[in-house]
C-alpha cells in the first residue's frame, strides 16, 4: 500500500493538469514558450504517474483496468471483472 501522501500528491497533480489544460493548449498553439515556463511544474501532464486506484501501487499498472497486476489477478479470480477468466488448457 502506497503512502497516503503519495496518493494525495498524484491527485493534486491531476487537478492541476486539468485546471491548466486549456491554457497550456493555447500557449502551445501560439508558440509562447515563455508563458509555458511560468505555469506550475505540476501542471504538465508528463509529470503525472499512473497508480493503482485501490492501493496506489505505482508499478505493474494495467491501464485498461486502472489497477495493478496484483489487484487485477485477485479481482479476476474472484470474478469481479466481467469477461476475464483464468486460462486453463
N, C-alpha and C positions, 0 to 999 in steps of 0.2 A: 504494500500500500504506500502510495506516494505521500510525502508531507503535504499537509493542508496548505501551507504557504506556496508550494509549487503549483498546486491546482489553482489556487486563487490568482497567482501571477499569470497563468495561462488565460484565465477568464478575463482578467484585466486587459491583457494584450488583445484578446478577441474583440472586446468592446472598443478599444482604441482604433483597431483596424477598421471596424465597421463605421466608427464616427468620422474618420478621415478618408474613407474610400473615395467619396465623390471629389473631394478637394485634391487628393493625390492624382486622380484621373485627369482632372482639369490641368493641373500643373504639368503633368507628363505630356499632355496633348499640346500645350503651349511651349514645351521645352524649357520651362522655368526651373532649372535645377537648383538655383539658389533658394527658391521658395520651398523646394522639397527638403533642402537641408535644414530649414527652420522648423519643420514638423517634428514631433517627438519621435525618437528612435523606435519605440514600440508600436508606432502607427504603421510600420512597414509589415506587410503580410509575410515576408520572408522570415521574420523573427518568431513567428508562431511555430509551435511544435505540436504534432498530433499526440494526444494522450487518450488512454482508455477512459471511457465515460464512467465506468464503475469503480475502478481502482486508482486511476491516474497514472498507470504504468506507461512510461514513455517509449519503451522498446517493444517490438513484437506487435505493433498496432496494425489491425486489419481495417483498412479504410472503408471497405464496403459495409462493414457492420459496426464500426465505431468502438470496438472493444479490442483488448489484447488477445493474443493467441491462446493464452491460458483460460481466460474467461469465455472465449469463443468455444473452446473444447468442452468446458463444463456445461455451458448452455446447450450445446449441440447434443451432448449425451443425455441431458435431461429432457430434450425435445422442446426446448423453448424457442428455437429458431426454425421457422417453417421452411420446409424443403431441404433441410440439411439432415443427413443420416450417415452414421459411421459406415464406412465401406467394409465389406467382408466378401471374400471370394475364395 
